[in-house]
Amino acid sequence: MIYIGLVDDECEHLMKMRTFLLQYEEEHNTKFSIQEFHNGLNFVEDYKGDLDIVFLNKLEKAIRFAKLKVEKELVLQTEDRFLAEQDPEL
């Protein structure tokens, strides 16, 4: 099981990401547990350290996440384009 967090303030983007992940899950015979956060503040307040991958739509959110000092995979997204960046300094 891979635990994934989606952080975006637009429901349409969350729905699109969830759809992509569910399609990937089916095509690659893997299992995801997906948790949605509707804004960066909710994410920072509610994060329990249990996610393997976090999809973020803004750099500011990534910076706040990095300040939590958690070693995770961050995926920064802008609209329909995605950039995965793993930082060992987190």
N, C-alpha and C positions, 0 to 999 in steps of 0.2 A: 504494500500500500504506500502510495506517495501522497503526502499531505501538502496541498496547494492552497495558497491564499491569493485572492483576486482583490485588488484595491483600485477602485474607480468610482468617481462620483456620478457617472452616467450609467443608468441601468442598461441602456442599449449595448454599451461596451462590455459590461459584465456578462450579459446574455450571449454576446458574440464569443467572448473568451470561453465561457462555459461550453458552448456548442463545439468550438474547436477542440477543447480538451476531451469532451465526451466522444467525439469522432476519433481522436488519437487513441483514446482508451480502448475503443472497440477494434480499431485496426491493428493495434500492437499488443492485444491481449494483456493489458495491464489494468491496475485499479488505482483510481484517484479518490481522495477525500477532498472536496473543494469547499472552502469557506470564503464567503464574500464579505467585504468591508466596503461600505458606501462612501467613505471618505477617509482621509489620512488620519484624522483625529481618532475615529473609531478604531482604526487599525492599531495605532500606538497604544490606546487605552485598553483594548481587548486582547492584544497579542499575548499568548501564553508560552511562546517559545516552541511550539509544536509543529511548525511548518517546515517542509523541505524546500519548497520553491515559492517565491512571492512575485506575482506580476503586479507592477506598479506603472501608473500612467504619467507620473511626473517625477522629475529629478528631485524636487524638494522632499517628496515622500521617501525616496530612496535614501536621502541624506539622514532624515529622521530615523529611518529603520537602521541605518548603519550605526547611529549613536546608541542603539540598544545593545551593541557589541555581541551580536549573534552571528554565528557562522552559518550562512544559508546562501542559496542561489537566488540572486536578484535578477529579474527580467524586466527591463525598462521598455515600455511600449509607447508609441505615439500613433494615435489613430489605428490604422491597420498594419503598421510596420512594427516589428519587434526586434529588440537588440538584447541578447543575453550577455551578461557580464558577471563573472565570478571574481570577487575580490578577496584574496586571502587576508587582507587587513581587517576585515569585518569581525 
